Amino acid sequence: MKPLTSALLITLGTGTVLAQTASPIALTLTLFAVKSVTVDGKVTERLTANPGNVLPGDLLSQVVTVRNTGNTAVKNIPVTLPVPKNTVYVAPEASMAVTRTEYSIDGGKSFAAAPMKKTVTVTENGRSVTREVEVKPNEYTAVRWFVSELGAGQTMKLGYRIQVK
C-alpha cells in the first residue's frame, strides 16, 4: 500500500481553515500520528507531530490552535476544518476544548449538530421506501466549531481524530 505524506494531509486542511477567519485570529493546524505504547506496564498514547509518511489504517489527530492576537476579546468565531481526503472522521479529540460543534456530510455546504439524520431510499419487498437514518461519524466531511469568546492573547485547541483509508 502506498503511504500518504502528512504534508499532503495538512495541505488539504490548512487552506480552508486559514480562509475562515480574519485578523486578529490566527490559526495553526498540526497533524499528529497516534500510537499506542506500553510505558511501565501501562498502555498509553504517544503523539508524534507532523509524521512523515502515513499508511492505511494509521490513526491521526488533527488539531487547530485558535489564537487571539488582538487586544480585545473576539466573539462568535466559526472555525471549520475539513476531513482530509483519503481519511475518515473517527471521533472528537477528547482532551480539547468543548464548544458547540456541527458536522457536514456534503463537503462543508451545510452543517448540523450530531446526531445527524439523512434520508435514504431502500428497496423492501420490491418497493422503494424512504427512511430517515442516522449519519455515521465516518461519513463526516468537515467539522465546524463555534468559539463563543476568546479573550485577548488567549488560545484554544480544537481537534478530532481521523483514520487513513
Secondary structure, 3 states (H helix, E strand, C coil): CCCEEHHHHHHHHHHHHHHCCCCCEEEEEEEEEEEEEEECCEEEEEEEECCCEECCCCEEEEEEEEEECCCCCEEEEEEEEECCCCEEEEEECCCCCCCEEEEECCCCCCCECCCCEEEEEEEECCEEEEEEEECCHHHCCEEEEEEEEECCCCEEEEEEEEEEC
